[in-house]
Amino acid sequence: MLNNLIKFYQNNREILEDMVKISQNREVGYLLSNNNFGHRPSKIETEDDIINYIKKGAISFHISIERWIDLNILSEKVSKKDLNEYRLGWDFIIDIDAKSLDLSKVTARIIVDYLKEKNINPIYIKYSGGKGFHIAIPWEIFPETINIYKKDNFVEEETRKLFPDLARILALYISKNIEEKLKKIILLKFSEDELKEYGVNDIERFNPYDIIEIDTILISSRHLIRCLYSINEKTGNLSIPIKENYIEKLNPEDSNINNYSYEGIPYLTEDLERKESGELKELINDSLLWKIKNEVEVVKFSRLAENYKNREGIEETKKDVEEIKKRKIEINEDLFPPCIKNILNNKEIEDGRKRSLFILINFFANIGWDWDKIEKYIKEWNESLQDPLKDRYIEYQLEWHKKLYKNNKRYLTPNCNNEIYYKDIGVCTPDNICSLIKNPLSYPIKKIKSTKSSQDSQNN
């Protein structure tokens, strides 16, 4: 595989040139052949950098949505405020994933048409190499500043500092505005049997976002997307730029490393002048006003996105939780995953306290702790914070969850890939066990098995 990659890139210098272009001022991550991620932050400055990474075992490359003034700042433990200061800008990437490529094609077409109706230009489209697309609006056409509603007043803020929040709001607003059209076209194009294969059991209550994900809704700072012309290690296909009229015609085999020929289609690789788009500014302002006036809808679309994320690997997570219960395993702090330990040890946590509380309550409840122990532990954790949550809020959340669990209803902790809960609050620092799981609740049982396996190997 690695030799084939080197040969492909060396025989396609234009592809290497575009990969270098798009990587400028961006953090680069790379997946190794052993399925581990390489050092972050990395960078690509020359074509030789790409070849050298592959020689060291890199299979695929991923780049940040954000552009940075100085990548070195990312090597340190930095606050959200510092990240904002060192951010040069960010592109708006609508990251579409779905149960099938055909569903993603429908979604991509509707979103592109929506943006064209709003006279947003330029728009770039890239096939992910799997079952999705990355639709991009470049930073160069964003307004320098935006008026944000804060504490009953509008405050002018630099747009570069508003990532990921503004990207999420834009993605939510677009998702809301295309929902009915998306639903209508899916019901016309796909049979009831096809939809059942995607997990749709009730056509009357069908929501397109049960089977389609706009990943942008849940991104965090330093989020990476697959780099232009990087291979998708699962399919062997390249992530290629495509023209808008090619969305429906796309055949994944055309992007296979053995079939693809460079076409020179741009994707965030053009040298654009910094020129604000009035149409984009209007779309941004409309999305911000919608958020102010429609908090219920904002929550609804956020939850739909979360539910899509949390369904991945749900049966395995439930099985792991059930195994803890059946074997009556007592889970102590030594068996906690890194994210839970980080929440408990981070006394300076600011804007992630409520999310942390939700994670902790449901983690403790699912590993079999009784409510007295949970309540004591949660209150001690809250008291240790520099800026604790109000006692009443803690009590309300505990009571609400108690009633839920008493009625045999429960929440699993959010999945690891739900960035808004872990990466966004700075607690995701994975170890070797984390690569085996999709949810923190699976960590204790996997660690127990991994430790036993190591001990058995040593004894033998």
C-alpha positions as CSV (number, residue, x, y, z in Angstrom):
1,M,0.0,0.0,0.0
2,L,2.7,2.5,1.0
3,N,4.8,1.9,-2.1
4,N,1.7,2.3,-4.3
5,L,0.9,5.6,-2.6
6,I,4.5,6.9,-3.1
7,K,4.4,5.8,-6.8
8,F,1.0,7.4,-7.3
9,Y,2.0,10.8,-5.8
10,Q,5.4,10.9,-7.5
11,N,3.8,10.3,-10.8
12,N,1.2,13.1,-10.2
13,R,3.2,16.2,-9.3
14,E,0.2,18.4,-9.9
15,I,-1.7,16.5,-7.2
16,L,1.2,17.0,-4.8
17,E,1.3,20.7,-5.6
18,D,-2.4,21.1,-4.8
19,M,-2.0,19.2,-1.5
20,V,0.8,21.5,-0.5
21,K,-1.3,24.6,-1.5
22,I,-4.3,23.6,0.6
23,S,-2.1,22.7,3.6
24,Q,-0.6,26.2,4.0
25,N,-1.3,27.7,7.4
26,R,-3.2,24.6,8.4
27,E,-2.6,21.9,11.0
28,V,-2.0,18.5,9.4
29,G,-2.8,15.2,10.9
30,Y,-1.9,11.8,9.3
31,L,-3.2,8.3,9.9
32,L,-0.5,5.6,10.1
33,S,-0.7,2.1,8.7
34,N,-1.1,0.7,12.3
35,N,-4.3,2.9,12.6
36,N,-2.7,5.3,15.0
37,F,-2.6,9.0,14.4
38,G,0.8,10.6,13.9
39,H,2.1,13.6,15.8
40,R,-0.1,16.6,16.0
41,P,0.3,19.3,15.1
42,S,2.2,18.4,11.9
43,K,2.5,20.5,8.7
44,I,3.1,20.1,5.0
45,E,5.3,22.8,3.4
46,T,6.8,20.9,0.5
47,E,5.9,18.0,-1.8
48,D,8.8,16.0,-0.2
49,D,7.0,16.4,3.2
50,I,4.1,14.3,1.9
51,I,6.4,11.6,0.5
52,N,8.5,11.5,3.7
53,Y,5.4,11.1,5.9
54,I,4.3,8.1,3.7
55,K,7.8,6.6,4.1
56,K,7.3,6.8,7.8
57,G,3.9,4.9,7.5
58,A,1.3,7.6,6.8
59,I,-1.6,6.4,4.8
60,S,-4.0,9.3,4.8
61,F,-3.7,13.0,5.5
62,H,-6.2,15.3,7.2
63,I,-6.1,19.1,7.5
64,S,-7.7,21.7,9.8
65,I,-10.6,23.8,8.8
66,E,-8.9,26.6,10.6
67,R,-6.0,28.5,9.2
68,W,-3.3,29.5,11.8
69,I,-0.9,32.4,12.2
70,D,1.6,30.2,13.9
71,L,1.2,26.4,14.1
72,N,3.7,26.2,17.0
73,I,1.1,27.6,19.4
74,L,-0.9,24.3,18.9
75,S,2.0,22.3,20.4
76,E,1.3,23.9,23.8
77,K,-1.7,23.6,26.1
78,V,-3.6,26.8,25.1
79,S,-6.8,28.4,26.2
80,K,-9.7,29.0,23.9
81,K,-8.8,32.8,24.1
82,D,-5.3,32.1,22.9
83,L,-6.6,29.8,20.0
84,N,-8.8,32.7,18.9
85,E,-5.9,35.1,18.9
86,Y,-3.7,32.8,16.7
87,R,-6.5,31.9,14.3
88,L,-5.9,33.5,10.9
89,G,-9.3,32.5,9.6
90,W,-11.5,29.5,8.8
91,D,-13.3,28.0,5.8
92,F,-16.9,27.0,6.2
93,I,-17.0,23.3,5.4
94,I,-20.4,21.5,5.2
95,D,-19.4,17.9,5.9
96,I,-22.0,15.5,4.6
97,D,-22.2,11.9,5.6
98,A,-25.1,9.5,5.2
99,K,-26.1,5.8,5.3
100,S,-25.3,5.7,1.5
101,L,-23.5,7.7,-1.1
102,D,-26.8,8.2,-3.0
103,L,-28.3,9.9,0.1
104,S,-25.3,12.1,0.3
105,K,-25.6,13.0,-3.4
106,V,-29.2,14.2,-2.9
107,T,-28.1,16.2,0.2
108,A,-25.1,17.8,-1.6
109,R,-27.2,18.8,-4.6
110,I,-29.9,20.5,-2.4
111,I,-27.2,22.3,-0.4
112,V,-25.3,23.5,-3.4
113,D,-28.6,24.7,-5.0
114,Y,-29.5,26.5,-1.8
115,L,-26.2,28.3,-1.7
116,K,-26.4,29.2,-5.4
117,E,-29.9,30.7,-4.8
118,K,-28.3,32.9,-2.1
119,N,-25.6,33.9,-4.7
120,I,-22.8,32.6,-2.6
121,N,-19.7,32.3,-4.8
122,P,-17.3,30.6,-5.0
123,I,-18.4,27.2,-3.7
124,Y,-16.1,24.2,-3.9
125,I,-17.1,20.5,-3.7
126,K,-15.0,17.5,-2.8
127,Y,-15.9,13.9,-2.6
128,S,-14.7,12.4,0.7
129,G,-13.6,9.1,-0.8
130,G,-16.3,7.3,1.2
131,K,-20.0,8.1,1.4
132,G,-19.9,11.8,1.7
133,F,-19.0,15.2,0.4
134,H,-17.2,18.4,1.7
135,I,-18.8,21.6,0.4
136,A,-16.6,24.6,1.1
137,I,-17.0,28.3,1.2
138,P,-13.5,30.0,1.4
139,W,-12.4,32.3,4.2
140,E,-11.5,35.0,1.7
141,I,-15.2,36.0,1.2
142,F,-16.1,36.1,4.9
143,P,-16.7,39.5,6.5
144,E,-14.0,40.7,8.8
145,T,-16.5,41.4,11.6
146,I,-20.0,40.3,12.6
147,N,-22.4,41.7,15.1
148,I,-23.1,39.0,17.7
149,Y,-25.9,39.1,20.3
150,K,-24.5,38.9,23.8
151,K,-26.2,39.6,27.1
152,D,-29.1,41.6,25.5
153,N,-26.8,43.6,23.3
154,F,-25.2,43.3,19.8
155,V,-21.4,43.3,20.0
156,E,-19.0,43.5,17.0
157,E,-16.7,40.5,16.9
158,E,-13.9,39.5,14.6
159,T,-15.2,36.6,12.5
160,R,-11.9,34.7,12.7
161,K,-12.5,34.3,16.4
162,L,-16.0,32.9,16.0
163,F,-15.1,29.3,15.2
164,P,-16.6,26.8,15.7
165,D,-19.7,28.5,17.1
166,L,-20.6,30.5,13.9
167,A,-19.9,27.4,11.7
168,R,-22.3,25.4,13.8
169,I,-25.0,28.0,13.6
170,L,-24.6,28.3,9.8
171,A,-24.8,24.5,9.5
172,L,-27.9,24.4,11.7
173,Y,-29.6,27.2,9.8
174,I,-28.9,25.6,6.4
175,S,-30.1,22.2,7.7
176,K,-33.3,23.7,8.9
177,N,-33.9,25.5,5.6
178,I,-33.4,22.4,3.4
179,E,-35.2,19.9,5.7
180,E,-38.6,19.8,3.9
181,K,-37.1,19.7,0.4
182,L,-34.7,17.0,1.5
183,K,-37.4,14.9,3.0
184,K,-39.7,15.3,0.0
185,I,-37.0,14.3,-2.5
186,I,-35.8,11.3,-0.5
187,L,-39.3,10.0,-0.2
188,L,-39.7,10.4,-4.0
189,K,-36.3,8.8,-4.9
190,F,-36.1,6.0,-2.4
191,S,-38.6,3.1,-1.9
192,E,-39.9,2.2,1.5
193,D,-37.8,-1.0,1.4
194,E,-34.7,1.0,0.6
195,L,-35.4,3.3,3.5
196,K,-36.0,0.3,5.8
197,E,-32.5,-0.9,5.0
198,Y,-31.2,2.5,6.2
199,G,-33.1,2.0,9.5
200,V,-36.3,4.0,8.7
201,N,-39.2,2.0,10.3
202,D,-41.9,4.7,10.4
203,I,-42.3,6.6,7.1
204,E,-45.0,8.9,8.7
205,R,-42.5,10.2,11.3
206,F,-39.5,10.1,8.9
207,N,-36.9,12.8,9.5
208,P,-34.0,13.0,6.9
209,Y,-31.5,13.7,9.6
210,D,-32.1,10.2,11.1
211,I,-30.1,8.9,8.1
212,I,-28.1,11.9,7.0
213,E,-25.5,13.8,9.1
214,I,-24.3,17.3,8.6
215,D,-21.1,16.8,10.7
216,T,-20.4,20.5,10.9
217,I,-23.1,20.9,13.5
218,L,-21.0,19.1,16.1
219,I,-17.4,20.2,15.3
220,S,-14.9,21.7,17.7
221,S,-11.8,23.8,17.3
222,R,-8.9,22.0,15.6
223,H,-11.3,19.7,13.7
224,L,-9.7,18.0,10.8
225,I,-11.2,16.9,7.4
226,R,-9.7,14.6,4.9
227,C,-7.1,16.4,2.8
228,L,-7.6,17.0,-0.9
229,Y,-6.3,14.0,-2.8
230,S,-5.7,12.0,0.4
231,I,-6.7,8.3,0.1
232,N,-9.7,7.1,2.2
233,E,-8.0,4.1,3.9
234,K,-11.3,2.3,4.2
235,T,-12.2,2.4,0.5
236,G,-9.0,3.0,-1.4
237,N,-10.6,5.9,-3.1
238,L,-9.1,9.4,-3.2
239,S,-10.9,12.5,-1.8
240,I,-11.2,14.4,-5.1
241,P,-12.6,17.8,-6.1
242,I,-15.5,17.7,-8.4
243,K,-17.6,20.1,-10.5
244,E,-21.1,20.9,-9.4
245,N,-22.6,19.2,-12.4
246,Y,-20.8,16.0,-11.5
247,I,-22.4,15.3,-8.1
248,E,-25.1,12.9,-9.5
249,K,-22.7,11.3,-12.0
250,L,-19.9,10.6,-9.5
251,N,-18.8,6.9,-9.6
252,P,-16.5,6.2,-6.6
253,E,-14.4,3.9,-8.8
254,D,-13.4,6.9,-10.8
255,S,-11.6,8.2,-7.7
256,N,-9.8,5.0,-7.1
257,I,-6.0,5.4,-6.9
258,N,-5.6,3.1,-9.9
259,N,-8.1,5.0,-12.1
260,Y,-7.9,8.7,-11.3
261,S,-6.4,11.3,-13.6
262,Y,-5.8,14.8,-12.4
263,E,-8.3,17.3,-13.8
264,G,-7.2,20.6,-12.2
265,I,-10.5,21.3,-10.5
266,P,-9.9,23.8,-7.6
267,Y,-10.8,23.1,-4.0
268,L,-9.6,25.9,-1.7
269,T,-6.4,26.0,-3.9
270,E,-7.1,29.2,-5.8
271,D,-5.3,32.4,-5.0
272,L,-8.3,34.5,-4.0
273,E,-8.2,38.2,-3.0
274,R,-9.7,39.0,0.4
275,K,-13.1,40.4,-0.7
276,E,-16.2,40.3,1.5
277,S,-19.3,38.7,0.0
278,G,-22.4,40.8,0.9
279,E,-24.5,37.7,0.2
280,L,-22.6,35.6,2.6
281,K,-22.7,38.3,5.3
282,E,-26.5,38.4,4.8
283,L,-26.7,34.6,5.2
284,I,-24.7,34.8,8.4
285,N,-26.8,37.5,9.8
286,D,-30.0,35.6,8.9
287,S,-28.6,32.5,10.7
288,L,-27.8,34.5,13.8
289,L,-31.2,36.1,14.0
290,W,-32.8,32.7,13.5
291,K,-30.8,31.3,16.4
292,I,-31.9,34.2,18.7
293,K,-35.6,33.7,17.8
294,N,-35.8,29.9,17.5
295,E,-33.9,28.4,20.4
296,V,-36.2,25.3,20.3
297,E,-35.4,24.6,16.7
298,V,-31.7,25.1,17.4
299,V,-31.9,22.4,20.1
300,K,-34.0,20.1,17.9
301,F,-31.5,20.1,15.0
302,S,-28.5,19.8,17.4
303,R,-30.1,16.8,19.0
304,L,-30.8,15.1,15.6
305,A,-27.1,15.5,14.8
306,E,-26.1,14.1,18.2
307,N,-28.5,11.1,17.9
308,Y,-26.9,10.2,14.5
309,K,-23.4,10.3,16.1
310,N,-24.5,8.3,19.1
311,R,-26.1,5.5,17.1
312,E,-22.7,4.3,15.9
313,G,-21.6,1.2,17.9
314,I,-24.6,1.6,20.3
315,E,-25.2,-2.2,20.5
316,E,-21.5,-2.8,21.4
317,T,-21.7,-0.1,24.1
318,K,-24.9,-1.6,25.6
319,K,-23.2,-5.0,25.6
320,D,-20.2,-3.7,27.5
321,V,-22.4,-2.0,30.0
322,E,-24.5,-5.2,30.5
323,E,-21.3,-7.2,31.0
324,I,-20.2,-4.8,33.8
325,K,-23.6,-5.3,35.4
326,K,-23.7,-9.2,35.0
327,R,-20.2,-9.7,36.3
328,K,-20.9,-7.2,39.1
329,I,-17.6,-5.5,38.4
330,E,-16.8,-2.6,40.7
331,I,-15.5,0.3,38.5
332,N,-13.1,2.6,40.4
333,E,-11.1,5.6,39.1
334,D,-8.3,3.4,37.8
335,L,-10.7,2.1,35.2
336,F,-12.0,5.5,34.1
337,P,-11.2,6.6,30.6
338,P,-8.9,9.6,30.1
339,C,-11.8,11.9,29.3
340,I,-13.6,11.2,32.6
341,K,-10.3,11.6,34.5
342,N,-9.7,14.9,32.7
343,I,-13.1,16.2,33.6
344,L,-12.6,15.3,37.2
345,N,-9.1,16.8,37.3
346,N,-9.8,20.0,35.4
347,K,-10.6,22.6,38.0
348,E,-10.5,25.5,35.6
349,I,-13.2,24.3,33.2
350,E,-15.2,27.2,31.9
351,D,-17.8,26.7,29.2
352,G,-18.1,23.0,29.5
353,R,-19.4,22.5,33.0
354,K,-22.9,21.5,32.1
355,R,-21.8,19.1,29.4
356,S,-19.3,17.6,31.9
357,L,-22.0,17.2,34.4
358,F,-24.2,15.3,31.8
359,I,-21.3,13.1,30.9
360,L,-20.4,12.3,34.6
361,I,-23.9,11.5,35.8
362,N,-24.6,9.1,32.9
363,F,-21.2,7.5,33.1
364,F,-21.5,6.8,36.8
365,A,-25.1,5.6,36.5
366,N,-24.3,3.2,33.7
367,I,-21.3,1.6,35.4
368,G,-23.5,0.7,38.3
369,W,-22.9,3.3,41.0
370,D,-25.8,3.9,43.4
371,W,-27.3,7.4,43.4
372,D,-26.0,8.3,46.9
373,K,-22.5,7.6,45.7
374,I,-23.1,9.5,42.5
375,E,-24.6,12.5,44.3
376,K,-21.7,12.7,46.8
377,Y,-19.1,12.4,44.0
378,I,-20.8,15.0,41.8
379,K,-21.1,17.5,44.5
380,E,-17.5,17.1,45.6
381,W,-16.4,17.6,41.9
382,N,-18.5,20.7,41.5
383,E,-17.2,22.2,44.8
384,S,-13.6,21.7,43.5
385,L,-14.2,23.9,40.4
386,Q,-13.0,27.4,40.4
387,D,-16.4,28.5,39.1
388,P,-18.9,25.9,40.4
389,L,-22.4,25.3,39.0
390,K,-25.2,26.4,41.2
391,D,-26.3,23.8,43.8
392,R,-29.9,24.0,42.5
393,Y,-28.8,23.2,39.0
394,I,-26.9,20.1,40.2
395,E,-29.8,18.9,42.3
396,Y,-32.3,19.4,39.5
397,Q,-30.1,17.4,37.1
398,L,-29.6,14.6,39.6
399,E,-33.3,14.3,40.4
400,W,-34.3,14.4,36.7
401,H,-31.8,11.6,35.9
402,K,-32.9,9.5,38.9
403,K,-36.6,9.6,37.7
404,L,-35.4,8.7,34.2
405,Y,-33.4,5.7,35.3
406,K,-36.2,4.6,37.8
407,N,-38.5,4.3,34.8
408,N,-35.9,2.1,33.0
409,K,-35.0,4.9,30.6
410,R,-31.4,6.0,30.4
411,Y,-28.9,7.9,28.5
412,L,-25.6,6.5,27.5
413,T,-22.7,8.9,27.6
414,P,-22.2,10.6,24.2
415,N,-20.0,8.8,21.7
416,C,-16.3,9.6,21.5
417,N,-16.7,11.1,18.0
418,N,-19.2,13.7,19.4
419,E,-16.6,16.5,19.5
420,I,-18.9,19.0,21.1
421,Y,-18.7,17.0,24.3
422,Y,-15.1,15.9,24.5
423,K,-12.7,17.7,22.2
424,D,-14.6,21.0,22.5
425,I,-14.1,21.1,26.2
426,G,-10.5,19.9,26.0
427,V,-10.8,16.5,27.7
428,C,-10.2,14.1,24.8
429,T,-6.6,12.8,25.3
430,P,-6.9,9.2,24.0
431,D,-4.6,6.3,25.1
432,N,-4.1,2.9,23.4
433,I,-7.4,1.6,24.8
434,C,-9.4,4.4,23.3
435,S,-8.7,3.2,19.8
436,L,-10.7,0.1,20.6
437,I,-13.9,1.9,21.7
438,K,-16.6,4.2,20.4
439,N,-18.0,5.3,23.7
440,P,-16.3,6.0,27.1
441,L,-18.6,3.4,28.7
442,S,-16.8,0.6,26.9
443,Y,-13.4,1.7,28.3
444,P,-13.5,-0.1,31.7
445,I,-14.4,-3.5,30.3
446,K,-11.9,-3.2,27.4
447,K,-9.1,-2.1,29.9
448,I,-9.9,-5.1,32.1
449,K,-9.6,-7.5,29.1
450,S,-6.5,-5.8,27.8
451,T,-4.8,-6.0,31.2
452,K,-5.7,-9.7,31.6
453,S,-4.5,-10.4,28.0
454,S,-1.1,-8.8,28.9
455,Q,-0.8,-10.7,32.1
456,D,-1.6,-14.0,30.3
457,S,1.1,-13.3,27.7
458,Q,3.7,-12.6,30.4
459,N,2.7,-15.8,32.3
460,N,3.1,-17.8,29.1
